[in-house]
């Protein structure tokens, strides 16, 4: 910006906001940050509705209350709908200022998806809904804006490529390669437990080392890149899947370091057992597939949202198990009537019978022999069916809701990807 004062005033629907030039340059809203790259008043008027040179004030004839909530997003990073304002109207304001539906909180994203599907806009991409004022950007302004925020935009593209597999064609290619490496790693892990594996490994030791090294190298590089491009490094380190990645990768490098130092795994005792346990943690790499498959995403989102119902279900089961296991131990062993069933010698032993009976599994390894025990077993099975059915209804409805929400989101990503391919 080569004109005006050092303090810039944004007048949005009559509400004034004062910022310095440096703040305007790095402003999270694309339309506002583009003001810094303007060299003439003509370029400014392509971004705002009016400009007062004397007060260096930029006028935007937009919804003032909606901009208040957008400013809350700028400050706190959380974007929600304005109460009492139509979701589509607020969405139009978001697009005007350079935000997308992905910036909304998950609850508001669902409201927007439902609203768009109601009126038939779910088949349109965000580019189709974007206001014309955002498309009036000249080539010169585009080059200036890209040069100004090139590094930040590149980091954001890299982050989306690794964190959001459906965001672009490159992200889908990376996701496909990652899935292949996960499958190969799982096959190697399963094969390593076969009885003939040691013999086969001795015959083709070099090939096994190469395959394992390539898989670990890919996962290591992926983990490092995702950490470097993450918005919040501390939040990245706290995510359970990222912790599993580090735990699963570390044993390979520890084993290689000890092999170079001449320390065999067999002579490590407890440390060797711990390394083998950590190495088996690779099986949790299958959780990476949740990023690529809608069913696993739906399951994870359902469990996250229904944790209260899951806790309630566990409480029901635990209370019933405590009652029935105590009664079963008393009837089968505690009364000492000459027909003691040693499978029910203690309450914890009887608890195993209760849990497999309540879930109607019934392995048959433990069963009552007294009349009272069999009557109690029938009551245990019937009450188990009832107790398990009560919270399942809530969990089922949440599952359907989550599936519908993720399906709409996936369709939106697919439309964006199609538009990218056509461009």
C-alpha positions as a Markdown table, in Angstrom:
| # | Residue | x | y | z |
|---|---|---|---|---|
| 1 | Unk | 0.0 | 0.0 | 0.0 |
| 2 | Unk | 1.7 | 3.2 | -1.2 |
| 3 | Unk | -0.9 | 5.8 | -0.2 |
| 4 | Unk | -2.8 | 6.9 | 2.9 |
| 5 | Unk | -1.8 | 6.9 | 6.5 |
| 6 | Unk | -0.1 | 4.2 | 8.6 |
| 7 | Unk | -3.4 | 3.5 | 10.4 |
| 8 | Unk | -6.1 | 1.8 | 8.2 |
| 9 | Unk | -9.8 | 1.9 | 9.2 |
| 10 | Unk | -12.3 | -0.7 | 8.0 |
| 11 | Unk | -15.9 | 0.5 | 8.0 |
| 12 | Unk | -18.1 | -2.6 | 7.8 |
| 13 | Unk | -21.8 | -1.8 | 7.8 |
| 14 | Unk | -21.2 | 1.3 | 10.0 |
| 15 | Unk | -18.9 | -0.4 | 12.5 |
| 16 | Unk | -15.3 | 0.9 | 12.4 |
| 17 | Unk | -12.1 | -1.2 | 13.0 |
| 18 | Unk | -8.6 | 0.4 | 13.1 |
| 19 | Unk | -5.5 | -1.6 | 12.1 |
| 20 | Unk | -1.9 | -0.8 | 11.2 |
| 21 | Unk | -0.5 | -1.5 | 7.8 |
| 22 | Unk | 1.5 | -4.5 | 9.1 |
| 23 | Unk | -1.7 | -6.1 | 10.5 |
| 24 | Unk | -3.5 | -5.5 | 7.2 |
| 25 | Unk | -0.7 | -7.2 | 5.3 |
| 26 | Unk | -0.8 | -10.4 | 7.4 |
| 27 | Unk | -4.6 | -10.3 | 8.0 |
| 28 | Unk | -6.2 | -13.8 | 7.9 |
| 29 | Unk | -9.1 | -12.6 | 5.7 |
| 30 | Unk | -8.0 | -12.7 | 2.1 |
| 31 | Unk | -10.0 | -9.6 | 0.9 |
| 32 | Unk | -8.5 | -7.5 | 3.7 |
| 33 | Unk | -4.9 | -8.6 | 3.2 |
| 34 | Unk | -5.2 | -7.9 | -0.5 |
| 35 | Unk | -5.7 | -4.2 | 0.3 |
| 36 | Unk | -2.0 | -4.0 | 1.3 |
| 37 | Unk | -0.9 | -5.0 | -2.2 |
| 38 | Unk | -3.0 | -2.2 | -3.9 |
| 39 | Unk | -1.0 | 0.6 | -5.4 |
| 40 | Unk | -3.9 | 2.9 | -6.6 |
| 41 | Unk | -7.3 | 3.9 | -5.5 |
| 42 | Unk | -8.8 | 2.1 | -8.5 |
| 43 | Unk | -7.4 | -1.2 | -7.2 |
| 44 | Unk | -8.7 | -0.5 | -3.8 |
| 45 | Unk | -12.3 | 0.2 | -5.1 |
| 46 | Unk | -12.2 | -3.2 | -6.7 |
| 47 | Unk | -12.0 | -4.7 | -3.2 |
| 48 | Unk | -14.2 | -2.4 | -1.2 |
| 49 | Unk | -17.3 | -0.2 | -1.9 |
| 50 | Unk | -15.8 | 3.2 | -1.1 |
| 51 | Unk | -12.5 | 4.8 | 0.1 |
| 52 | Unk | -11.9 | 8.0 | 2.0 |
| 53 | Unk | -8.3 | 9.1 | 1.4 |
| 54 | Unk | -8.3 | 11.8 | 4.1 |
| 55 | Unk | -9.2 | 9.3 | 6.9 |
| 56 | Unk | -7.7 | 6.3 | 5.1 |
| 57 | Unk | -11.0 | 4.6 | 5.6 |
| 58 | Unk | -12.2 | 1.6 | 3.6 |
| 59 | Unk | -16.0 | 1.1 | 3.4 |
| 60 | Unk | -17.6 | -2.3 | 3.0 |
| 61 | Unk | -21.4 | -2.4 | 2.6 |
| 62 | Unk | -21.7 | -5.8 | 4.3 |
| 63 | Unk | -23.5 | -7.4 | 7.2 |
| 64 | Unk | -22.0 | -5.8 | 10.4 |
| 65 | Unk | -23.1 | -8.5 | 12.8 |
| 66 | Unk | -21.7 | -11.3 | 10.6 |
| 67 | Unk | -18.4 | -9.5 | 10.4 |
| 68 | Unk | -18.3 | -9.4 | 14.2 |
| 69 | Unk | -18.4 | -13.2 | 14.3 |
| 70 | Unk | -15.8 | -13.4 | 11.5 |
| 71 | Unk | -13.5 | -11.2 | 13.6 |
| 72 | Unk | -14.0 | -13.5 | 16.5 |
| 73 | Unk | -12.7 | -16.3 | 14.3 |
| 74 | Unk | -9.7 | -14.1 | 13.5 |
| 75 | Unk | -9.0 | -13.7 | 17.2 |
| 76 | Unk | -9.9 | -17.1 | 18.6 |
| 77 | Unk | -9.8 | -19.5 | 15.5 |
| 78 | Unk | -13.4 | -20.6 | 16.0 |
| 79 | Unk | -16.0 | -19.7 | 13.5 |
| 80 | Unk | -19.7 | -20.2 | 14.2 |
| 81 | Unk | -23.0 | -19.0 | 12.7 |
| 82 | Unk | -24.7 | -15.8 | 13.9 |
| 83 | Unk | -27.8 | -16.6 | 15.9 |
| 84 | Unk | -30.9 | -15.6 | 14.0 |
| 85 | Unk | -29.1 | -15.2 | 10.7 |
| 86 | Unk | -29.7 | -17.5 | 7.7 |
| 87 | Unk | -26.9 | -20.0 | 7.3 |
| 88 | Unk | -26.6 | -19.3 | 3.6 |
| 89 | Unk | -26.5 | -15.5 | 4.2 |
| 90 | Unk | -23.6 | -16.0 | 6.6 |
| 91 | Unk | -21.9 | -18.4 | 4.2 |
| 92 | Unk | -22.1 | -15.7 | 1.5 |
| 93 | Unk | -20.4 | -13.3 | 3.9 |
| 94 | Unk | -17.7 | -15.9 | 4.6 |
| 95 | Unk | -17.0 | -16.3 | 0.9 |
| 96 | Unk | -16.9 | -12.6 | 0.4 |
| 97 | Unk | -14.2 | -12.2 | 3.0 |
| 98 | Unk | -12.2 | -15.2 | 1.7 |
| 99 | Unk | -13.3 | -17.9 | 4.1 |
| 100 | Unk | -14.6 | -21.4 | 3.2 |
| 101 | Unk | -16.9 | -23.9 | 4.8 |
| 102 | Unk | -13.9 | -25.8 | 6.1 |
| 103 | Unk | -13.2 | -22.9 | 8.5 |
| 104 | Unk | -16.6 | -23.5 | 10.3 |
| 105 | Unk | -16.8 | -25.6 | 13.4 |
| 106 | Unk | -18.1 | -29.2 | 12.8 |
| 107 | Unk | -21.5 | -28.5 | 14.2 |
| 108 | Unk | -22.0 | -25.4 | 12.0 |
| 109 | Unk | -20.6 | -27.4 | 9.0 |
| 110 | Unk | -23.4 | -29.9 | 9.5 |
| 111 | Unk | -26.0 | -27.2 | 9.7 |
| 112 | Unk | -24.7 | -25.7 | 6.4 |
| 113 | Unk | -24.7 | -29.0 | 4.7 |
| 114 | Unk | -28.2 | -29.8 | 5.7 |
| 115 | Unk | -29.4 | -26.3 | 4.7 |
| 116 | Unk | -27.7 | -26.6 | 1.2 |
| 117 | Unk | -29.1 | -30.1 | 0.6 |
| 118 | Unk | -32.6 | -28.8 | 1.5 |
| 119 | Unk | -32.6 | -26.2 | -1.3 |
| 120 | Unk | -30.6 | -28.2 | -3.8 |
| 121 | Unk | -27.3 | -26.3 | -3.5 |
| 122 | Unk | -25.3 | -29.4 | -2.4 |
| 123 | Unk | -24.3 | -30.1 | -6.0 |
| 124 | Unk | -22.6 | -26.7 | -6.3 |
| 125 | Unk | -19.0 | -26.1 | -5.4 |
| 126 | Unk | -17.8 | -23.2 | -3.3 |
| 127 | Unk | -16.3 | -21.6 | -6.4 |
| 128 | Unk | -19.8 | -21.5 | -8.0 |
| 129 | Unk | -21.2 | -19.7 | -4.9 |
| 130 | Unk | -18.3 | -17.2 | -4.5 |
| 131 | Unk | -19.4 | -13.6 | -5.0 |
| 132 | Unk | -18.3 | -11.8 | -8.1 |
| 133 | Unk | -16.3 | -9.3 | -6.2 |
| 134 | Unk | -13.8 | -11.9 | -5.3 |
| 135 | Unk | -13.4 | -12.9 | -9.0 |
| 136 | Unk | -12.6 | -9.4 | -10.2 |
| 137 | Unk | -9.0 | -9.8 | -9.3 |
| 138 | Unk | -6.6 | -8.7 | -12.0 |
| 139 | Unk | -3.6 | -10.8 | -13.0 |
| 140 | Unk | -1.2 | -8.2 | -11.5 |
| 141 | Unk | -3.0 | -8.3 | -8.2 |
| 142 | Unk | -2.9 | -12.1 | -8.3 |
| 143 | Unk | 0.9 | -12.2 | -8.8 |
| 144 | Unk | 1.4 | -9.6 | -6.0 |
| 145 | Unk | -0.8 | -11.6 | -3.6 |
| 146 | Unk | 0.9 | -14.9 | -4.4 |
| 147 | Unk | 4.3 | -13.3 | -3.9 |
| 148 | Unk | 3.2 | -11.8 | -0.6 |
| 149 | Unk | 1.8 | -15.0 | 0.9 |
| 150 | Unk | 3.5 | -17.7 | -1.2 |
| 151 | Unk | 5.2 | -19.5 | 1.6 |
| 152 | Unk | 2.1 | -19.6 | 3.8 |
| 153 | Unk | 0.0 | -20.8 | 1.0 |
| 154 | Unk | 2.5 | -23.5 | 0.1 |
| 155 | Unk | 2.6 | -24.7 | 3.7 |
| 156 | Unk | -1.2 | -24.8 | 3.8 |
| 157 | Unk | -1.3 | -26.8 | 0.6 |
| 158 | Unk | 1.3 | -29.2 | 2.0 |
| 159 | Unk | -0.7 | -29.6 | 5.2 |
| 160 | Unk | -3.9 | -30.3 | 3.3 |
| 161 | Unk | -2.1 | -32.8 | 1.0 |
| 162 | Unk | -1.0 | -34.9 | 4.0 |
| 163 | Unk | -4.0 | -34.3 | 6.4 |
| 164 | Unk | -7.0 | -34.2 | 4.0 |
| 165 | Unk | -6.7 | -36.9 | 1.4 |
| 166 | Unk | -9.7 | -35.7 | -0.6 |
| 167 | Unk | -8.6 | -32.1 | -0.8 |
| 168 | Unk | -6.7 | -32.4 | -4.2 |
| 169 | Unk | -5.4 | -34.8 | -6.8 |
| 170 | Unk | -1.9 | -34.8 | -5.2 |
| 171 | Unk | -3.4 | -35.5 | -1.8 |
| 172 | Unk | -5.2 | -38.6 | -3.2 |
| 173 | Unk | -2.0 | -39.8 | -4.8 |
| 174 | Unk | -0.1 | -39.4 | -1.5 |
| 175 | Unk | -3.0 | -41.2 | 0.3 |
| 176 | Unk | -2.9 | -44.1 | -2.1 |
| 177 | Unk | 0.9 | -44.5 | -1.6 |
| 178 | Unk | 0.4 | -44.3 | 2.2 |
| 179 | Unk | -2.3 | -47.0 | 2.0 |
| 180 | Unk | 0.0 | -49.3 | 0.0 |
| 181 | Unk | 2.8 | -48.9 | 2.5 |
| 182 | Unk | 0.4 | -49.6 | 5.4 |
| 183 | Unk | -0.8 | -52.8 | 3.7 |
| 184 | Unk | 2.7 | -54.0 | 3.0 |
| 185 | Unk | 3.8 | -53.3 | 6.5 |
| 186 | Unk | 0.8 | -55.2 | 7.9 |
| 187 | Unk | 1.5 | -58.2 | 5.7 |
| 188 | Unk | 5.2 | -58.2 | 6.9 |
| 189 | Unk | 4.0 | -57.9 | 10.5 |
| 190 | Unk | 1.6 | -60.8 | 10.1 |
| 191 | Unk | 4.0 | -63.0 | 8.2 |
| 192 | Unk | 6.7 | -62.4 | 10.9 |
| 193 | Unk | 4.6 | -64.4 | 13.4 |
| 194 | Unk | 4.4 | -67.5 | 11.1 |
| 195 | Unk | 6.4 | -70.6 | 12.2 |
| 196 | Unk | 8.4 | -70.8 | 9.0 |
| 197 | Unk | 9.2 | -67.1 | 9.0 |
| 198 | Unk | 12.6 | -67.4 | 10.6 |
| 199 | Unk | 13.7 | -69.9 | 7.9 |
| 200 | Unk | 12.4 | -67.8 | 5.1 |
| 201 | Unk | 14.0 | -64.7 | 6.6 |
| 202 | Unk | 17.4 | -66.4 | 6.7 |
| 203 | Unk | 17.1 | -67.4 | 3.1 |
| 204 | Unk | 16.1 | -63.9 | 1.9 |
| 205 | Unk | 17.4 | -61.7 | 4.6 |
| 206 | Unk | 18.4 | -58.8 | 2.3 |
| 207 | Unk | 15.0 | -58.5 | 0.7 |
| 208 | Unk | 13.2 | -58.4 | 4.0 |
| 209 | Unk | 15.5 | -55.7 | 5.3 |
| 210 | Unk | 15.0 | -53.6 | 2.2 |
| 211 | Unk | 11.2 | -53.9 | 2.3 |
| 212 | Unk | 11.1 | -53.0 | 6.0 |
| 213 | Unk | 13.6 | -50.1 | 5.6 |
| 214 | Unk | 11.5 | -48.6 | 2.8 |
| 215 | Unk | 8.3 | -48.9 | 4.7 |
| 216 | Unk | 9.8 | -47.3 | 7.9 |
| 217 | Unk | 11.5 | -44.7 | 5.8 |
| 218 | Unk | 8.2 | -43.7 | 4.2 |
| 219 | Unk | 6.4 | -43.5 | 7.5 |
| 220 | Unk | 9.3 | -41.5 | 9.1 |
| 221 | Unk | 9.3 | -39.0 | 6.2 |
| 222 | Unk | 5.5 | -38.6 | 6.3 |
| 223 | Unk | 5.5 | -38.0 | 10.1 |
| 224 | Unk | 8.3 | -35.4 | 9.8 |
| 225 | Unk | 6.7 | -33.5 | 7.0 |
| 226 | Unk | 3.3 | -33.5 | 8.7 |
| 227 | Unk | 5.0 | -32.1 | 11.8 |
| 228 | Unk | 6.8 | -29.4 | 9.9 |
| 229 | Unk | 3.7 | -28.2 | 8.1 |
| 230 | Unk | 1.3 | -28.5 | 11.1 |
| 231 | Unk | -0.3 | -25.3 | 12.2 |
| 232 | Unk | 0.0 | -26.1 | 15.9 |
| 233 | Unk | 3.1 | -28.3 | 16.7 |
| 234 | Unk | 2.0 | -29.0 | 20.3 |
| 235 | Unk | -1.5 | -30.0 | 19.2 |
| 236 | Unk | 0.1 | -32.3 | 16.6 |
| 237 | Unk | 2.3 | -34.0 | 19.2 |
| 238 | Unk | -0.8 | -34.6 | 21.4 |
| 239 | Unk | -2.9 | -36.5 | 18.8 |
| 240 | Unk | -3.2 | -40.2 | 19.6 |
| 241 | Unk | -2.5 | -41.4 | 16.1 |
| 242 | Unk | 0.7 | -39.3 | 15.9 |
| 243 | Unk | 1.9 | -40.7 | 19.2 |
| 244 | Unk | 1.3 | -44.2 | 17.9 |
| 245 | Unk | 3.3 | -43.3 | 14.7 |
| 246 | Unk | 6.3 | -42.3 | 16.9 |
| 247 | Unk | 6.0 | -45.4 | 19.1 |
| 248 | Unk | 5.7 | -47.7 | 16.2 |
| 249 | Unk | 8.7 | -46.2 | 14.3 |
| 250 | Unk | 11.1 | -45.9 | 17.2 |
| 251 | Unk | 11.8 | -49.6 | 17.8 |
| 252 | Unk | 13.2 | -50.0 | 14.3 |
| 253 | Unk | 15.8 | -47.3 | 14.8 |
| 254 | Unk | 16.6 | -48.6 | 18.3 |
| 255 | Unk | 17.1 | -52.1 | 17.0 |
| 256 | Unk | 19.3 | -50.9 | 14.2 |
| 257 | Unk | 21.4 | -48.8 | 16.6 |
| 258 | Unk | 21.9 | -51.8 | 18.9 |
| 259 | Unk | 22.8 | -54.1 | 16.0 |
| 260 | Unk | 25.5 | -51.6 | 14.9 |
| 261 | Unk | 26.7 | -51.6 | 18.5 |
| 262 | Unk | 26.9 | -55.4 | 18.6 |
| 263 | Unk | 24.1 | -55.9 | 21.2 |
| 264 | Unk | 21.8 | -58.8 | 20.2 |
| 265 | Unk | 18.1 | -58.5 | 20.9 |
| 266 | Unk | 18.1 | -61.9 | 22.8 |
| 267 | Unk | 20.4 | -60.6 | 25.4 |
| 268 | Unk | 18.4 | -57.5 | 26.3 |
| 269 | Unk | 16.0 | -59.2 | 28.8 |
| 270 | Unk | 13.2 | -56.9 | 29.8 |
| 271 | Unk | 14.3 | -54.2 | 27.3 |
| 272 | Unk | 14.1 | -56.7 | 24.5 |
| 273 | Unk | 10.5 | -57.6 | 25.5 |
| 274 | Unk | 9.6 | -54.0 | 25.6 |
| 275 | Unk | 11.0 | -53.4 | 22.1 |
| 276 | Unk | 9.1 | -56.3 | 20.7 |
| 277 | Unk | 5.9 | -55.0 | 22.3 |
| 278 | Unk | 6.4 | -51.6 | 20.9 |
| 279 | Unk | 7.2 | -53.1 | 17.5 |
| 280 | Unk | 3.8 | -54.9 | 17.6 |
| 281 | Unk | 2.3 | -51.4 | 17.9 |
| 282 | Unk | 2.6 | -51.2 | 14.2 |
| 283 | Unk | -0.7 | -52.9 | 13.9 |
| 284 | Unk | -2.3 | -49.5 | 14.9 |
| 285 | Unk | -1.0 | -48.1 | 11.6 |
| 286 | Unk | -4.3 | -49.6 | 10.3 |
| 287 | Unk | -5.9 | -46.6 | 12.0 |
| 288 | Unk | -4.3 | -44.5 | 9.2 |
| 289 | Unk | -6.9 | -46.0 | 6.9 |
| 290 | Unk | -9.6 | -44.0 | 8.7 |
| 291 | Unk | -8.3 | -40.9 | 6.8 |
| 292 | Unk | -9.2 | -42.6 | 3.5 |
| 293 | Unk | -12.4 | -44.7 | 4.2 |
| 294 | Unk | -15.7 | -43.2 | 5.0 |
| 295 | Unk | -16.9 | -46.1 | 7.1 |
| 296 | Unk | -13.9 | -45.9 | 9.6 |
| 297 | Unk | -14.4 | -42.1 | 9.8 |
| 298 | Unk | -18.0 | -42.6 | 10.6 |
| 299 | Unk | -17.2 | -45.1 | 13.3 |
| 300 | Unk | -14.6 | -42.8 | 14.9 |
| 301 | Unk | -16.9 | -39.8 | 14.8 |
| 302 | Unk | -19.8 | -41.8 | 16.3 |
| 303 | Unk | -17.7 | -43.1 | 19.2 |
| 304 | Unk | -16.5 | -39.5 | 19.8 |
| 305 | Unk | -19.9 | -38.0 | 19.9 |
| 306 | Unk | -21.5 | -40.9 | 21.8 |
| 307 | Unk | -19.0 | -41.3 | 24.6 |
| 308 | Unk | -21.7 | -40.5 | 27.2 |
| 309 | Unk | -23.9 | -43.4 | 25.9 |
| 310 | Unk | -20.8 | -45.6 | 25.8 |
| 311 | Unk | -20.0 | -44.8 | 29.4 |
| 312 | Unk | -23.7 | -45.4 | 30.3 |
| 313 | Unk | -23.5 | -48.8 | 28.6 |
| 314 | Unk | -20.4 | -49.8 | 30.5 |
| 315 | Unk | -22.0 | -48.7 | 33.8 |
| 316 | Unk | -25.0 | -50.9 | 33.0 |
| 317 | Unk | -22.8 | -53.9 | 32.2 |
| 318 | Unk | -20.5 | -53.5 | 35.2 |
| 319 | Unk | -23.4 | -53.1 | 37.7 |
| 320 | Unk | -25.2 | -56.2 | 36.3 |
| 321 | Unk | -21.9 | -58.1 | 36.2 |
| 322 | Unk | -21.2 | -57.4 | 39.9 |
| 323 | Unk | -24.6 | -58.5 | 41.0 |
| 324 | Unk | -24.9 | -61.6 | 38.9 |
| 325 | Unk | -21.3 | -62.8 | 39.5 |
| 326 | Unk | -21.8 | -62.5 | 43.3 |
| 327 | Unk | -25.1 | -64.5 | 43.1 |
| 328 | Unk | -23.6 | -67.1 | 40.8 |
| 329 | Unk | -20.6 | -67.7 | 43.1 |
| 330 | Unk | -23.0 | -68.1 | 46.0 |
| 331 | Unk | -25.4 | -70.5 | 44.2 |
| 332 | Unk | -22.7 | -72.6 | 42.5 |
| 333 | Unk | -19.9 | -72.7 | 45.1 |
| 334 | Unk | -20.6 | -70.7 | 48.2 |
| 335 | Unk | -23.5 | -72.6 | 49.7 |
| 336 | Unk | -21.5 | -75.8 | 50.0 |
| 337 | Unk | -24.4 | -78.2 | 49.2 |
| 338 | Unk | -22.2 | -81.0 | 48.0 |
| 339 | Unk | -22.4 | -79.9 | 44.4 |
| 340 | Unk | -19.7 | -77.3 | 44.3 |
| 341 | Unk | -18.8 | -76.0 | 40.9 |
| 342 | Unk | -15.1 | -75.1 | 41.0 |
| 343 | Unk | -15.5 | -72.9 | 37.9 |
| 344 | Unk | -17.3 | -70.4 | 40.2 |
| 345 | Unk | -14.8 | -70.6 | 43.0 |
| 346 | Unk | -14.5 | -66.8 | 43.2 |
| 347 | Unk | -16.5 | -63.7 | 42.1 |
| 348 | Unk | -13.9 | -62.7 | 39.5 |
| 349 | Unk | -14.1 | -66.2 | 38.0 |
| 350 | Unk | -17.9 | -66.0 | 37.9 |
| 351 | Unk | -17.7 | -62.5 | 36.3 |
| 352 | Unk | -16.3 | -64.1 | 33.2 |
| 353 | Unk | -19.4 | -66.4 | 32.9 |
| 354 | Unk | -21.6 | -63.3 | 33.4 |
| 355 | Unk | -20.1 | -61.2 | 30.7 |
| 356 | Unk | -20.2 | -63.9 | 28.0 |
| 357 | Unk | -23.8 | -64.7 | 29.0 |
| 358 | Unk | -25.0 | -61.1 | 29.0 |
| 359 | Unk | -23.5 | -60.6 | 25.5 |
| 360 | Unk | -25.1 | -63.9 | 24.4 |
| 361 | Unk | -21.7 | -65.3 | 23.3 |
| 362 | Unk | -21.7 | -68.4 | 25.5 |
| 363 | Unk | -18.4 | -70.2 | 24.9 |
| 364 | Unk | -19.6 | -73.2 | 26.9 |
| 365 | Unk | -16.3 | -73.4 | 28.9 |
| 366 | Unk | -18.1 | -72.4 | 32.1 |
| 367 | Unk | -21.8 | -73.2 | 32.9 |
| 368 | Unk | -23.9 | -73.6 | 36.0 |
| 369 | Unk | -25.0 | -77.1 | 37.2 |
| 370 | Unk | -27.4 | -76.3 | 40.0 |
| 371 | Unk | -31.1 | -75.4 | 39.4 |
| 372 | Unk | -30.7 | -72.0 | 41.0 |
| 373 | Unk | -27.6 | -71.3 | 38.9 |
| 374 | Unk | -29.4 | -72.1 | 35.7 |
| 375 | Unk | -32.4 | -69.9 | 36.6 |
| 376 | Unk | -29.9 | -67.1 | 37.4 |
| 377 | Unk | -28.3 | -67.8 | 34.0 |
| 378 | Unk | -31.6 | -67.3 | 32.2 |
| 379 | Unk | -32.2 | -64.1 | 34.0 |
| 380 | Unk | -28.7 | -63.0 | 33.2 |
| 381 | Unk | -29.1 | -63.6 | 29.4 |
| 382 | Unk | -32.5 | -61.8 | 29.2 |
| 383 | Unk | -31.3 | -58.8 | 31.3 |
| 384 | Unk | -28.2 | -58.6 | 29.2 |
| 385 | Unk | -30.2 | -58.3 | 26.0 |
| 386 | Unk | -32.4 | -55.5 | 27.5 |
| 387 | Unk | -29.4 | -53.5 | 29.0 |
| 388 | Unk | -27.4 | -53.6 | 25.8 |
| 389 | Unk | -30.4 | -52.6 | 23.7 |
| 390 | Unk | -31.2 | -49.5 | 25.6 |
| 391 | Unk | -28.2 | -47.2 | 24.6 |
| 392 | Unk | -27.8 | -48.9 | 21.2 |
| 393 | Unk | -30.7 | -46.9 | 19.8 |
| 394 | Unk | -29.0 | -43.5 | 20.6 |
| 395 | Unk | -25.7 | -44.8 | 19.1 |
| 396 | Unk | -27.4 | -46.0 | 16.0 |
| 397 | Unk | -29.1 | -42.7 | 15.3 |
| 398 | Unk | -25.8 | -40.9 | 15.9 |
| 399 | Unk | -24.1 | -43.3 | 13.5 |
| 400 | Unk | -26.6 | -42.5 | 10.7 |
| 401 | Unk | -26.3 | -38.7 | 11.4 |
| 402 | Unk | -22.5 | -38.9 | 11.3 |
| 403 | Unk | -22.5 | -41.0 | 8.1 |
| 404 | Unk | -24.8 | -38.4 | 6.4 |
| 405 | Unk | -22.6 | -35.5 | 7.5 |
| 406 | Unk | -19.4 | -37.2 | 6.3 |
| 407 | Unk | -21.0 | -38.2 | 3.0 |
| 408 | Unk | -21.9 | -34.6 | 2.3 |
| 409 | Unk | -18.4 | -33.4 | 3.2 |
| 410 | Unk | -16.9 | -36.1 | 1.0 |
| 411 | Unk | -19.1 | -35.1 | -1.9 |
| 412 | Unk | -18.0 | -31.4 | -1.4 |
| 413 | Unk | -14.3 | -32.5 | -1.6 |
| 414 | Unk | -15.1 | -34.6 | -4.7 |
| 415 | Unk | -16.6 | -31.5 | -6.4 |
| 416 | Unk | -13.6 | -29.4 | -5.5 |
| 417 | Unk | -11.3 | -32.1 | -6.9 |
| 418 | Unk | -13.3 | -32.3 | -10.1 |
| 419 | Unk | -13.0 | -28.6 | -10.5 |
| 420 | Unk | -9.3 | -28.7 | -10.0 |
| 421 | Unk | -8.8 | -31.5 | -12.6 |
| 422 | Unk | -10.9 | -29.5 | -15.1 |
| 423 | Unk | -8.8 | -26.4 | -14.5 |
